[in-house]
Amino acid sequence: MRIAIIGGGIAGLAAAFELEKARAAGAAVEYTLYEERPRLGGSLASETVNGAVLERGPDSFLTEKPAAAELCRELGLGGDLLPSNDAARKTYIVVRNRLVALPDGLMFLVPTKLVPTALTRLFGLRTKMRMALDLLHPPTANGHDESVAALVERHFGQEAVDRLADPLLSGIYGGDAAQLSAQTVLPRLVEMETKYGSLTRGMLAAHKKMRAHAKSSSKTQNGGAAIFTALRGGMQQLVDALVARLDPARLRAATPASAVRKTEDGWSVEAGGAAQEFDALIMAASAWAAGSLLAPVDPMLGSELGAIPYSSSITVNLIYDESKIGALPEGFGFLVPAIEGRSMLACTFSHRKFLGRTPPGKAVFRAFLGGMKREALLAESDGFLIATVRREMAAILGAKTFRAEVEPEHAQVSRWRRAMAQYAVGHRERMERIHVSVAALPGLRLAGNAYDGIGVPDCIRLGRQAARELAAAGAKTPASTL
């Protein structure tokens, strides 16, 4: 069987690795991977500068999702898996140029401890009263999808949306809480509202079950697993290890697929001025790119894929000599709500989040800009973006800690245009329609961050699953769901 993979990000590389494994096991499988950019790996890109690991894209993955760590171990990178320094984990929200720590007991968007919630400066009295009254919220069977902002506002008020939901989701998705689907992004909260009414009571019940499971699980000894896991040499290690295990003759970087056609026996892919025939196709490109290629095959599928919104992002890495800056606040960094009117979305103190990746005496700041509300920043120069970050960090951290005139030892800007899929209201219904269209096109699979999870582990899982299904079943087997 000959399989084409369009897209050389982590989903496409994971699919290729799975097919390479099948070949090594004796399966009659051939593959060709097409990637329009000169390098493979998509947004997974890092480099080491003066001994400090700088991540241009994602810096880690969620530990609780096993696909990424499992792949790393298969590739011989198990010894380089690096847990986040959760003993020092503390996150702040910027409120009128002051850093306010997220209150203890806050489980994502839901307060579960009365005293810390009552004492926090993050919310005003009216919001705190709404949070207390949430305990009286009756069960609600809400059958239709709504935005995260609508769900949070109904329980805790608009200030909780502005100061909590929006900056947290902007940090994760680069998105807008008023647009993101509660049903898809926060399904557990939707379930809790249906069952308990009160999100606080639902979260307390879930936390009780988690603690009971933790006591009975040997895996949680010595404090349990860290929330995030990185690679000691950066996420580029994963890309390099994957590429090293693939046949170079099957990898076509800087070769964009210009057309896709469904044939009687499979698929035809035109790239680099030539067309090749395949039995099956794994579309691992962005949904908007996949939609453009698949529209001539199935206009409805092309339209649905093209309608999935994406946000862009900018990462600015700054390396400083610690002796030239003041004492930083404890923790991993801070989030900046949109209502603060700043360009920055967030800033991570990378040298604290993952220990051992920064030389002693150095500090690495990783700032994020862009998102759905600040797309215009992508057109600005590197110098403008670096100056903006330095100026805003000085205003937020204070002149005693961070003076804008102190030059960084190194500055690095990375732009990621239309890189992060947004699970907008109605995403679940859109995915159901996409499933139907894919099922009617034998040999087609979709993989990437637009469908069933945005993180690195999700992309790896979907890529490997697509390859495994095609290698096992054959191109003529009716396609299952994604």
ABEGO torsion letter per residue (X at the ends): XBBBBBEABAAAAAAAAAAAAAAAAGBBBBBBBBBABABBGEABBBBBBGGBBBBABBABBBAABAAAAAAAAAAGAAAABBBBBAAABBBBBBBGGBBBBBBBGBBGABBABAAAAAABAABBAAAAAAAAAAAABBBBBBABBBBAAAAAAAAAEAAAAAAAAAAAAAAAAGBBAAABBAAAABAAAAAAAAAAGBAAAAAAAAAAAAAAAAAABAAABGGEBBABBBBAAEAAAAAAAAAAABBAAABBBGBBBABBBBBAAEBBBBBGGBBBBBABBBBABBAAAAAAAAAAABAAAAAAAAABBBBBBBBBBBBBBAAABBBBBBEAEBBBBAAAGBABABBBBAAAABBGABBBGBBBBBBBBEEAAAAAAAABBAAAAAAAAAAAAAAAAEAAABBAABBBABBBBBBBBGABBBBBBGAAAAAAAAAAAAAABBGBBBBEAAABEABAAAAAAAAAAAAAAAAAAEAABBBBBX
